[in-house]
Every structure is written in C-alpha cells, then in structure tokens.
Amino acid sequence: MADKKPVENEDQRRRKLFNELLENIEKQVTIDLKLKENMEYLFKYSTNSSRSKVVEDKVEDIRELYIEAESLQGEGRAIFHRLFGTEFED
C-alpha cells in the first residue's frame, strides 16, 4: 500500500497540470477571438477619419491582447513541459 501512494500523488499532480493546461488553452482561445474581433473592427473602420480616436483605442486594445496572449503562451509551454517532463527553454 505504501507503493501505491506515490503513484496516486503522481497521478494527481499530472491531472492537476493537465487541467491547468486545458484552462490555459481556453484562455488563449478567448484572447485569440478577442484579437480577431478587434482586428476586424480596426480593418473595417481604419479608413474613416472621423473615427480615428476609436481606431487608436482599438490599436491599444490589440496591443494589450497580444501581450496577454504571449504571456499565456509562455505559461502554457511551462505547464506542458512540467506535465510531460520535457526540456524547457524560454
């Protein structure tokens, strides 16, 4: 029975990491969809000079979303490497 406990702990650890990775992927998908929406909006209205302030705001939103996306990708890579025990170089 003592041999079974480390295996259970390892299974729990892997399950936790797997769930973290899934959550990270869901967040990345959400950010990617927001980026897509903002880029479509920007493309649609960027030629209209009366909306230049709105366009500037969208550009700032896009910049912030890209920063968040890059951060989530880094976190996802780290979780992946912990989960599968692979080398991690960032």
N, C-alpha and C positions, 0 to 999 in steps of 0.2 A: 504494500500500500504506500510505502514511502517513495517508491519509484514512480508511482502514478502522479503524485503531487507536482513535481517539476514539469511533467508533460502537460498537465492541466494548466499550470501557470503559463507555460509557453503558448498553449492554445489560446488562452485568454488574452495574452499580450498580442498575438498575431490577429486575433479577432478585433481587438481594440484598434490596432494600426490599420487594419482593413477598413473598419468603419470610419476612421479619420480620413483615410484616402478617398473613400466614397464621398464624404462630406466636402472635402477639398475640391473634388471634381465637380460636384454640384454647384459649388460657389463659382468655380471657373466658368462653367456653362452660363450661369446667371450673368456674370460680368461680361462674357463674350456677347450675349444677347443685348445687353445694355450698350456695349460698344457698337454693335451693328445698328441698333436703333438710332444712336447719336450720329453715326457716320451717315446714315441715310438722310437724317434730318439736315445735317450740315451740307450734304451734297445738294439737297433739294432747295435750300434757302441761301446758299452762299453767294449766289449771283444777284440777290435782291439787296441793294444798298441800304434800303430803309430798315433792314433787319440786322444791320451789322453788329449791334450790341448783343442780340440774341445769338448770332453766329459766334462771337467772341466767347460768350458763356458756354456754348456747346463745345468749343475747342478746349476750354478749361476742363469741362466735364470729361471729355475724351482723354485728356492728359492724365487726370486723376484715375480714371478707369484703367488706363494702361499701366500705371504704377501699381495699382491694386492687383491687376492680372499678373504682372511679373512677380509680385510678392507671393501670390497664391501658387504660381508655378514652382517657385523655389521651395515653398513649404511642401507641395505635392511630391517633388523629387526627393526631398529629405525623408518623408514618410515612406515612399516607395522603397528607398534604399534600406531603411530600418526594417521594413516588413520582409523584404526578400534577402537581406544580408549581403547586398552588393556594395561595391565601392561607391563612395560619394565624393565627387569633386565638384566644387562650385566656384 
